[in-house]
Amino acid sequence: MKKKLFAILMAFVMIFSLCVLTGCGDKSDVDKLVVGLDDTFAPMGFRDSDGNLVGFDIDLANAVAEELGCEIEFKPIDWDAKEMELEAKTIDCVWNGMSITPDRKENMALTDKYLNNQIILMALASSDIDVTDASQLADLKIGTQVDSSALEMLKSNEAYESFKDNIAEYDTYDTAIMDLKAGRVDVIAVDKVLGEYTNNNLGGEMKECTYSLGDDYYVIGCAKDNTELRDKLNEALKKLVDNGKAAEISEKWFGRNIVVYEPLED
C-alpha cells in the first residue's frame, strides 16, 4: 500500500513539474488584458444601438486574447489622457485605431503595424468644396479630434502655418461631424476608415476630397517599460494575420482586407 501511495505521489510531483515547465497548456502568462479605448471611434471601437461595444479592434482584441489564453476587459478612457492611464497602470494597452506619431514612439512601447489607413479630408456632399491642394486650407474652417493622428498630420503639413488658426479641435469625431453638417466647419480631417464607415451610415452626406494628408498605420500602445506585453501582442497579431483570422475580421468591417503586419521603424 505504501508503495502504491508513493507511486501516486511521484506521479503528482511529475505532473506538477511538467506544469511549471510547460504551463499545462496555457498560451501565455497574461491573466487579464485591460484595453483602453475611445468608445465613439467607429468602426474600430464604438457602441451599437443597444449600447454594446463593437468594432474591428474589439473583434481583433478578442481574438488576440483568445490566442493568449487570457481574459479581456475594455475600458473607455479620455483619449487625451491615454498616456497617463498607461503610466497609472489603470489599463494595460491603448488599442483603438491609434496611429504612429513621434510623441507616441517616445512615450509608449508600440507594437508593429497591424492596419493600413489614410488621413483624408471630407466635406459635405452638397457643397462645392473639393480640396485638391494644401494651399486651399487657408480659406477653409477645419475640424478634427483632439490629440488625433489627423491633427498630427495637419501640424506636420508643409502649409500648416497658413491654416493653423482655422483648426477647431473636438473631443470626438461625432461632434466634429455634427458641426460639419451644421456648416460651422467646411471640412474635417479624419481617418479614412472612420470617415467611410460614418458616411455609409449617413447615406452619403459627406464626400472625400481629392487631396489627402497622407498614409497612416495603426498600432497598439503599451506602457513604455512594458515591452514584454508588447512582444506578446506582436506574436499573437502575427499568428492571426498568418492564419487568415485577421483578414476575416477586416472583411467583416471594411469589405476588404486592409490588415498588414509590418515592423515598426525606429
Stockholm file with secondary structure:
# STOCKHOLM 1.0

chainA/1-266         MKKKLFAILMAFVMIFSLCVLTGCGDKSDVDKLVVGLDDTFAPMGFRDSDGNLVGFDIDLANAVAEELGCEIEFKPIDWDAKEMELEAKTIDCVWNGMSITPDRKENMALTDKYLNNQIILMALASSDIDVTDASQLADLKIGTQVDSSALEMLKSNEAYESFKDNIAEYDTYDTAIMDLKAGRVDVIAVDKVLGEYTNNNLGGEMKECTYSLGDDYYVIGCAKDNTELRDKLNEALKKLVDNGKAAEISEKWFGRNIVVYEPLED
#=GR chainA/1-266 SS CHHHHHHHHHHHHHHHHHHHHHGGGCSCSCCEEEEEECTEETTTEEECTTSCEESHHHHHHHHHHHHHTCEEEEEECCGGGHHHHHHTTSCSEEEEEEECCHHHHHHEEECCEEEEEEEEEEEETTSCCCCCSGGGGGGSCEEEETTCHHHHHHHHSTTHHHHGGGEEEESSHHHHHHHHHHTSCSEEEEEHHHHHHHHHHTTSCEEEEEEEEEEEEEEEEEETTCHHHHHHHHHHHHHHHHTTHHHHHHHHHHSSCCEEEECCCC
#=GC SS_cons         CHHHHHHHHHHHHHHHHHHHHHGGGCSCSCCEEEEEECTEETTTEEECTTSCEESHHHHHHHHHHHHHTCEEEEEECCGGGHHHHHHTTSCSEEEEEEECCHHHHHHEEECCEEEEEEEEEEEETTSCCCCCSGGGGGGSCEEEETTCHHHHHHHHSTTHHHHGGGEEEESSHHHHHHHHHHTSCSEEEEEHHHHHHHHHHTTSCEEEEEEEEEEEEEEEEEETTCHHHHHHHHHHHHHHHHTTHHHHHHHHHHSSCCEEEECCCC
//
